[in-house]
Amino acid sequence: MKKNFKTFAQFFTLSFGSLFSLLINIIVLIVFSRVYSKEHFGDYAIFVSVASLLSILCTFRIEHLIVLKKTNREAALLSKLCKKIINYFTCIVFCFSILLYISSVPFFNKSSFTWFLIPISVFCFSNIIIFLSWNNKIKNYKLISKFKIVQSLSVGLIGIVFSFLSKDFGLIIAYVFGLITSYILFNFRYKKFIKKYDFNPIKINDIKTVFLENKRYIKTSFGLEFFNTISKYIPNFILNAFYGNGIVGIYDMTLKVLNIPKNIISLNIGELYYQKASIFYYKSKEKFSKITVQTFYMLFFAGILCYSPFVFFGEELFVFVLGDEWRLSGVISEIIVFWMMLLFVSSPMAYIFYIRRTLSNLFRFTFFSFIIKTSVLFYLTSNNSKIETIYFYMYTCIFLELVLIFIILKQRGEE
């Protein structure tokens, strides 16, 4: 009974921060939708796509091992090593940014100065991922909740200020500022906690050793994260190339709204599942199987409850909340919502591959999924209108997500 209460308390702590930040994000999004155009949102989406893809290369995703470490000391050492790798990689990105700036190469539709925002974003975003893994390991859910609130507030305030100063760069600068603020918050608490461990300075050989010891895991994890992330963002690049940044903004706004239930409920359940199921897997296979099934049904019914209104009233909801300019986002939301329902379930449940150390199965699926999605999208853009392209692309995504859920459920019972 105590364990169940503690689990509920942890979930409530995470959900409270998520709920509060959600309310801020909704207010901010309503304001942003009326002061920024779909082209501004399109440029913003492309910037975030580039920063996210580069962050994958930073640590080769060895931060996933932080939660799986047996002791906090081991987890702390690995987190410190990850931070060292990020420093090296950021320097490389910064050097490339200088070259592109000197060459006056514009960042897509923006000024070449935007290249300098890329290394800052990569550095902060990558460190935040490390901090989240570390705080999840030590069960510091209060700080994770504070992070969500602080980031939402900082992005909202800066975005509103720049809507009067420079709309072209407002959303991008707000995003970067939010990352910087969150990094400062996390880093201060991280350093305070890490002081009690007397670690020697991290050297190149230490990094080399960790990579060699976890070579197989890192190889699969890195490939998995890279193809998973590029699959997520590839529509932004292809849609921008064929139809312009306006449709990218429309598509991105739809995902922003539909991701709200996923971010507040699904991801929090996933973090708790990862933490608890990791323990049960080694102690009791029966309990591991039970918590996996319970989590699946919880996510399934919560997803239906959250997304049903968009199935029937997607267009009306978008127009009412965001304004008539975003009517098209509401129209395509009525098909994208079915994909989001499945993502609501599959995203947190995919932790089962990390727990069972069967990432190769997930990697194969993600790789072939990326090939299929990219091929289908290129074919559709050559033969259809932008709306037809998005519709048919969603049918492909829905089918692939159903396949993934089947694989996840199969993993539960395999030995």
HELIX and SHEET records of a PDB file:
HELIX    1   1 LYS A    2  VAL A   35  1                                  34    
HELIX    2   2 LYS A   38  THR A   59  1                                  22    
HELIX    3   3 HIS A   64  LEU A   68  1                                   5    
HELIX    4   4 ASN A   72  ILE A  102  1                                  31    
HELIX    5   5 SER A  112  PHE A  116  5                                   5    
HELIX    6   6 LEU A  117  LYS A  137  1                                  21    
HELIX    7   7 TYR A  141  LEU A  165  1                                  25    
HELIX    8   8 LYS A  167  ILE A  194  1                                  28    
HELIX    9   9 ILE A  204  GLU A  213  1                                  10    
HELIX   10  10 LYS A  215  TYR A  243  1                                  29    
HELIX   11  11 ASN A  245  PRO A  261  1                                  17    
HELIX   12  12 LYS A  262  SER A  266  3                                   5    
HELIX   13  13 LEU A  267  LYS A  283  1                                  17    
HELIX   14  14 LYS A  285  LEU A  322  1                                  38    
HELIX   15  15 ASP A  324  TRP A  326  5                                   3    
HELIX   16  16 ARG A  327  MET A  349  1                                  23    
HELIX   17  17 TYR A  351  ILE A  355  1                                   5    
HELIX   18  18 LEU A  359  ASN A  383  1                                  25    
HELIX   19  19 LYS A  386  GLY A  413  1                                  28    
END                                                                             
